[in-house]
């Protein structure tokens, strides 16, 4: 396109249209109002058949302009006129035209069958009955009981509070709670194990070097030293035998030292002095070709003064009756007391008329050692 044609182009406006009409010999546009003949009868509007229309709606006022007749449209056979121009056709009464429902072959409207609904309802009821009467009892292991609800429950209107939340009376809450299921625990037929009693303290020997043998001896009741020593006697032997004796009660517990000491020397080992020593003492016998000789070793408690205990035990030198209870038979008259010792033990001793019979007592640290012969005294001292 050349430049001349481009220059002739412009924007179309209302003013440009008017100028174009004037240039072509036309005049300015004017509104057109159709005129009506007075002798021409006014068109009369009629309502569709079957509808009642007020009388004053039957005619159109003369002042109302009549639109030009449009093209005729043949209505469909079913009597329904589809809407034109996006509006819904209405009758003179103002109600919209409703579509005519389809009809069956006999001319009656078709109705939806209720048979599938009934079949579904029956199936739901059958399944619910099977679950309630068969499956639930099988899972719970028995018939389920429905808790009884009290007939005296108040009405909803009586329990409604201003807040809008219903409340349940105190008596009704118990009736609404189902009973708790109790599971029976089978009782065991096995006999229950007896309760364990605390283990008694075991005997701990004071001998660092083990003896030749160890023997447990049970003391029954208030057995006296003479009977105990007779049970400890062994036959004379050329080979000395050093044997430890564990004195026990009927329950298998070792007998406390205070109980044994007061039987042998009640005047020296009084209740107070006997309590100076640990309850677990060590007893022994020494057997050689001259017989069986008895002795013991006891350790002081940590809170007892050593000099006080030594002074109390020194009372043996004036208590001959207590000394003779350590022998199984009469050993004759005693001689004078003398100082003596064996190994780490230092103390005092006295001899008797019977061969090898001698009462010895001494201390090795905080341990008291007693023997009825020097060989027994020496054998025990070497094992402490």
C-alpha positions as CSV (number, residue, x, y, z in Angstrom):
1,X,0.0,0.0,0.0
2,X,1.4,3.4,-1.0
3,X,1.8,6.4,1.2
4,X,-1.2,8.2,-0.4
5,X,-3.6,5.5,0.6
6,X,-2.2,5.4,4.1
7,X,-2.8,9.1,4.5
8,X,-6.5,8.7,3.5
9,X,-7.2,6.3,6.3
10,X,-8.9,7.7,9.4
11,X,-10.9,6.7,12.5
12,X,-14.7,6.2,12.1
13,X,-16.9,8.2,14.4
14,X,-20.5,9.3,14.7
15,X,-19.5,12.6,13.3
16,X,-17.8,11.1,10.3
17,X,-20.9,9.0,9.5
18,X,-23.1,12.1,9.5
19,X,-20.7,13.9,7.2
20,X,-20.7,10.9,4.9
21,X,-24.5,10.8,4.6
22,X,-24.6,14.6,3.9
23,X,-22.0,14.4,1.2
24,X,-24.1,11.6,-0.5
25,X,-27.3,13.7,-0.5
26,X,-29.0,12.4,2.6
27,X,-30.2,14.3,5.6
28,X,-29.6,13.9,9.3
29,X,-31.1,10.8,10.9
30,X,-34.4,11.2,12.7
31,X,-36.3,8.9,15.0
32,X,-39.3,7.1,13.4
33,X,-42.6,6.7,15.1
34,X,-45.2,4.6,13.3
35,X,-48.7,6.0,13.1
36,X,-51.8,3.9,13.8
37,X,-55.1,4.1,11.9
38,X,-58.0,5.0,14.2
39,X,-60.4,2.7,12.3
40,X,-58.1,-0.2,12.7
41,X,-59.2,-2.5,15.6
42,X,-56.8,-3.0,18.4
43,X,-55.2,-6.3,18.5
44,X,-56.6,-8.6,21.2
45,X,-54.3,-10.9,23.1
46,X,-55.7,-14.2,24.2
47,X,-54.3,-16.5,26.9
48,X,-53.4,-20.1,26.2
49,X,-56.2,-22.6,26.6
50,X,-56.8,-23.7,30.2
51,X,-55.5,-20.5,31.8
52,X,-57.7,-17.8,33.5
53,X,-56.7,-14.3,32.7
54,X,-58.3,-11.1,34.2
55,X,-60.6,-9.2,32.0
56,X,-58.5,-6.1,32.0
57,X,-55.5,-8.0,30.5
58,X,-57.4,-9.0,27.4
59,X,-56.8,-5.8,25.5
60,X,-53.8,-3.7,24.8
61,X,-54.0,0.0,25.6
62,X,-54.1,2.2,22.5
63,X,-51.1,4.2,23.8
64,X,-48.9,1.1,23.8
65,X,-46.8,0.8,20.7
66,X,-47.3,-2.5,18.8
67,X,-44.2,-4.3,17.7
68,X,-43.9,-5.3,14.1
69,X,-44.8,-8.9,13.6
70,X,-41.9,-11.2,13.4
71,X,-41.4,-14.4,11.6
72,X,-43.7,-17.2,12.5
73,X,-42.4,-20.2,14.3
74,X,-44.2,-23.5,14.4
75,X,-44.4,-25.0,17.9
76,X,-43.2,-28.5,18.4
77,X,-45.6,-31.4,18.7
78,X,-45.0,-31.9,22.4
79,X,-46.3,-28.4,23.2
80,X,-43.0,-27.1,24.6
81,X,-41.5,-24.0,23.1
82,X,-37.7,-23.6,23.8
83,X,-36.6,-20.3,25.1
84,X,-35.3,-17.7,22.6
85,X,-32.9,-14.9,23.3
86,X,-31.8,-16.3,26.6
87,X,-35.2,-15.8,28.3
88,X,-37.6,-18.3,29.6
89,X,-41.1,-18.2,28.1
90,X,-43.9,-17.5,30.5
91,X,-47.7,-17.6,30.3
92,X,-49.9,-14.7,30.8
93,X,-50.2,-15.8,34.4
94,X,-46.4,-15.3,34.9
95,X,-45.5,-19.0,35.6
96,X,-42.7,-20.5,33.5
97,X,-43.4,-23.2,31.0
98,X,-42.4,-26.7,32.5
99,X,-41.2,-29.5,30.3
100,X,-43.6,-32.3,29.8
101,X,-42.4,-35.5,31.5
102,X,-41.8,-38.5,29.2
103,X,-44.7,-41.0,29.0
104,X,-44.6,-44.7,28.7
105,X,-46.4,-46.7,25.9
106,X,-49.8,-46.5,27.8
107,X,-49.6,-42.7,28.1
108,X,-48.8,-42.8,31.8
109,X,-45.6,-41.2,33.4
110,X,-42.8,-43.7,34.1
111,X,-42.2,-44.4,37.9
112,X,-38.9,-45.5,39.4
113,X,-39.0,-49.1,40.7
114,X,-38.6,-49.6,44.5
115,X,-37.5,-53.2,44.2
116,X,-33.7,-52.5,44.3
117,X,-34.2,-50.4,47.5
118,X,-36.1,-53.2,49.2
119,X,-33.5,-55.8,48.3
120,X,-30.7,-53.6,49.6
121,X,-32.6,-53.0,52.9
122,X,-33.2,-56.7,53.4
123,X,-29.5,-57.5,52.7
124,X,-28.4,-55.0,55.3
125,X,-30.7,-56.4,57.9
126,X,-29.6,-60.0,57.3
127,X,-25.9,-59.0,57.5
128,X,-26.5,-57.1,60.7
129,X,-28.3,-60.1,62.3
130,X,-25.4,-62.4,61.3
131,X,-22.8,-60.1,62.8
132,X,-24.8,-59.5,66.1
133,X,-25.9,-63.1,66.8
134,X,-22.9,-65.1,65.5
135,X,-19.7,-63.1,64.9
136,X,-19.7,-60.9,68.0
137,X,-20.4,-63.9,70.4
138,X,-17.7,-65.9,68.7
139,X,-15.1,-63.1,69.2
140,X,-16.1,-62.3,72.8
141,X,-16.2,-66.0,73.8
142,X,-19.8,-65.9,75.1
143,X,-23.1,-64.2,74.8
144,X,-23.0,-60.5,75.3
145,X,-25.4,-59.1,77.8
146,X,-27.0,-55.8,77.2
147,X,-26.9,-53.7,80.3
148,X,-30.4,-52.8,81.6
149,X,-31.2,-49.2,81.6
150,X,-33.2,-47.9,84.5
151,X,-36.8,-46.9,83.6
152,X,-36.7,-44.0,86.0
153,X,-34.3,-41.9,83.9
154,X,-35.4,-38.3,83.7
155,X,-36.7,-36.8,80.4
156,X,-34.4,-34.8,78.3
157,X,-36.2,-31.6,79.1
158,X,-35.6,-32.2,82.8
159,X,-31.9,-32.7,82.4
160,X,-31.2,-29.8,80.0
161,X,-29.4,-27.0,81.6
162,X,-29.2,-23.4,80.4
163,X,-25.7,-24.1,79.0
164,X,-27.2,-26.4,76.4
165,X,-25.3,-29.6,77.5
166,X,-27.4,-32.4,79.0
167,X,-26.5,-33.7,82.4
168,X,-27.0,-37.2,83.7
169,X,-28.1,-37.8,87.3
170,X,-25.8,-39.6,89.7
171,X,-28.0,-42.7,89.9
172,X,-28.4,-42.9,86.1
173,X,-24.7,-43.0,85.3
174,X,-24.2,-46.3,86.9
175,X,-27.0,-47.8,84.9
176,X,-25.6,-46.6,81.6
177,X,-22.1,-48.0,82.2
178,X,-21.9,-51.6,81.0
179,X,-20.5,-54.1,83.5
180,X,-16.7,-54.7,83.2
181,X,-15.8,-58.0,81.7
182,X,-14.0,-60.2,84.2
183,X,-11.4,-62.7,82.9
184,X,-11.0,-65.8,85.1
185,X,-7.4,-66.6,85.6
186,X,-6.8,-70.3,86.0
187,X,-5.4,-71.2,89.3
188,X,-2.1,-73.0,89.3
189,X,-2.1,-76.5,90.7
190,X,1.6,-76.3,91.4
191,X,2.5,-75.8,95.0
192,X,3.9,-72.4,95.8
193,X,7.5,-72.3,96.7
194,X,8.2,-71.4,100.3
195,X,9.4,-67.9,101.0
196,X,13.1,-67.7,101.1
197,X,14.5,-67.0,104.6
198,X,17.6,-64.8,104.9
199,X,20.7,-66.8,104.7
200,X,22.4,-67.2,108.1
201,X,26.0,-65.9,108.3
202,X,28.5,-68.6,107.5
203,X,31.4,-69.5,109.7
204,X,34.7,-67.8,109.0
205,X,37.7,-69.6,110.5
206,X,40.4,-67.5,112.2
207,X,43.1,-69.9,111.0
208,X,45.1,-68.6,108.2
209,X,46.6,-72.1,107.6
210,X,43.9,-74.7,107.1
211,X,43.6,-77.5,109.7
212,X,44.0,-81.1,108.9
213,X,40.2,-81.6,108.9
214,X,37.0,-79.7,109.8
215,X,33.9,-81.2,111.5
216,X,30.4,-79.8,112.2
217,X,29.1,-80.6,115.6
218,X,25.5,-79.8,116.6
219,X,24.9,-78.7,120.2
220,X,21.4,-79.7,121.4
221,X,19.7,-77.4,123.9
222,X,21.8,-76.4,126.9
223,X,24.4,-79.2,126.5
224,X,27.2,-78.9,129.0
225,X,30.9,-79.0,128.3
226,X,31.5,-82.6,129.7
227,X,29.0,-84.1,127.3
228,X,30.4,-82.1,124.3
229,X,34.0,-83.0,125.1
230,X,33.1,-86.7,125.3
231,X,31.7,-86.5,121.8
232,X,34.8,-84.9,120.5
233,X,37.2,-87.5,121.8
234,X,39.2,-89.4,119.3
235,X,41.5,-92.4,119.7
236,X,45.1,-91.8,120.6
237,X,47.4,-91.6,117.6
238,X,51.1,-91.4,116.9
239,X,50.5,-88.9,114.1
240,X,49.1,-85.8,115.6
241,X,45.7,-84.6,114.1
242,X,44.7,-80.9,114.2
243,X,40.9,-80.7,113.6
244,X,38.7,-77.6,113.5
245,X,35.2,-77.9,115.1
246,X,32.2,-75.8,114.0
247,X,29.6,-75.8,116.7
248,X,26.1,-75.4,115.2
249,X,22.5,-75.3,116.5
250,X,19.6,-77.3,115.2
251,X,19.0,-74.8,112.3
252,X,22.5,-75.1,111.0
253,X,23.7,-71.7,112.3
254,X,26.9,-71.4,114.3
255,X,26.4,-70.9,118.0
256,X,27.6,-67.5,119.3
257,X,30.7,-67.4,121.3
258,X,29.1,-65.9,124.4
259,X,26.8,-68.9,124.7
260,X,29.7,-71.4,124.6
261,X,32.1,-69.4,126.8
262,X,29.6,-69.1,129.6
263,X,29.1,-72.9,129.7
264,X,32.8,-73.5,130.1
265,X,33.8,-70.6,132.3
266,X,30.8,-68.8,133.8
267,X,32.9,-66.9,136.4
268,X,35.3,-65.5,133.9
269,X,33.1,-65.1,130.8
270,X,30.3,-63.3,132.4
271,X,27.5,-61.9,130.2
272,X,29.5,-58.6,129.9
273,X,32.8,-60.2,129.2
274,X,31.4,-62.8,126.8
275,X,30.0,-59.9,124.7
276,X,33.5,-58.4,124.3
277,X,34.2,-61.0,121.5
278,X,32.8,-61.6,118.0
279,X,30.1,-64.2,117.9
280,X,31.9,-66.3,115.3
281,X,34.7,-68.0,117.2
282,X,37.0,-70.9,116.1
283,X,37.1,-74.2,118.1
284,X,39.6,-77.0,117.6
285,X,41.0,-80.3,119.0
286,X,44.5,-81.7,119.0
287,X,44.9,-85.5,119.1
288,X,48.2,-87.2,119.8
289,X,49.5,-90.3,121.7
290,X,48.4,-88.8,125.0
291,X,44.7,-88.1,124.1
292,X,42.5,-85.4,122.6
293,X,42.9,-81.8,123.8
294,X,40.3,-79.0,123.4
295,X,40.9,-75.3,122.6
296,X,39.4,-72.1,121.1
297,X,40.3,-68.8,119.4
298,X,38.1,-65.7,119.7
299,X,38.5,-62.2,118.4
300,X,37.6,-58.9,120.2
301,X,35.1,-56.6,118.8
302,X,36.5,-53.4,117.3
303,X,34.9,-51.1,120.0
304,X,36.3,-53.1,123.0
305,X,39.4,-51.9,124.8
306,X,42.2,-54.5,124.6
307,X,43.6,-53.9,128.1
308,X,40.1,-54.1,129.6
309,X,39.6,-57.5,127.9
310,X,43.0,-58.8,129.0
311,X,42.3,-57.9,132.7
312,X,39.0,-59.7,132.5
313,X,40.4,-62.9,131.0
314,X,43.3,-62.9,133.6
315,X,40.6,-63.9,136.2
316,X,41.3,-67.5,135.0
317,X,44.3,-67.6,137.4
318,X,41.9,-67.5,140.4
319,X,39.1,-69.6,138.9
320,X,40.3,-73.2,139.0
321,X,36.8,-74.6,138.7
322,X,36.3,-72.8,135.3
323,X,39.7,-74.1,134.1
324,X,38.8,-77.8,134.8
325,X,35.7,-77.6,132.7
326,X,37.9,-77.4,129.6
327,X,39.2,-81.0,130.3
328,X,37.3,-84.2,129.5
329,X,38.6,-85.9,132.7
330,X,40.2,-85.1,136.0
331,X,43.8,-83.9,135.5
332,X,45.0,-83.5,139.1
333,X,46.2,-80.6,141.0
334,X,47.6,-77.4,139.3
335,X,51.1,-76.0,139.7
336,X,52.1,-72.4,139.8
337,X,51.3,-70.0,136.9
338,X,54.1,-69.0,134.6
339,X,54.7,-66.8,131.6
340,X,54.9,-68.5,128.3
341,X,54.1,-68.2,124.6
342,X,54.2,-69.8,121.2
343,X,54.7,-68.2,117.9
344,X,53.2,-64.7,117.9
345,X,51.1,-65.5,121.1
346,X,52.3,-64.3,124.5
347,X,50.5,-65.2,127.7
348,X,50.4,-67.4,130.8
349,X,50.0,-71.1,131.6
350,X,49.6,-73.7,134.4
351,X,50.4,-77.4,134.4
352,X,48.6,-80.3,136.1
353,X,49.6,-83.7,137.4
354,X,48.3,-85.5,134.3
355,X,50.8,-85.9,131.6
356,X,50.7,-83.1,128.9
357,X,47.8,-81.5,130.7
358,X,48.3,-77.7,130.9
359,X,46.0,-74.7,130.7
360,X,47.3,-72.0,128.3
361,X,45.8,-68.6,127.5
362,X,47.4,-65.7,125.5
363,X,46.9,-63.0,123.0
364,X,48.0,-62.5,119.4
365,X,47.0,-58.9,118.7
366,X,43.3,-58.8,119.5
367,X,42.8,-62.5,119.3
368,X,42.5,-64.6,122.5
369,X,43.9,-68.2,122.3
370,X,43.1,-71.0,124.8
371,X,44.4,-74.5,124.8
372,X,44.5,-77.5,127.2
373,X,48.0,-78.8,126.2
374,X,51.1,-77.0,125.1
375,X,51.3,-79.0,121.8
376,X,47.7,-77.9,121.0
377,X,48.6,-74.3,122.0
378,X,51.6,-74.3,119.7
379,X,49.7,-75.9,116.8
380,X,46.9,-73.3,117.0
381,X,49.4,-70.4,117.3
382,X,51.2,-71.4,114.2
383,X,47.9,-71.4,112.2
384,X,46.7,-67.9,113.2
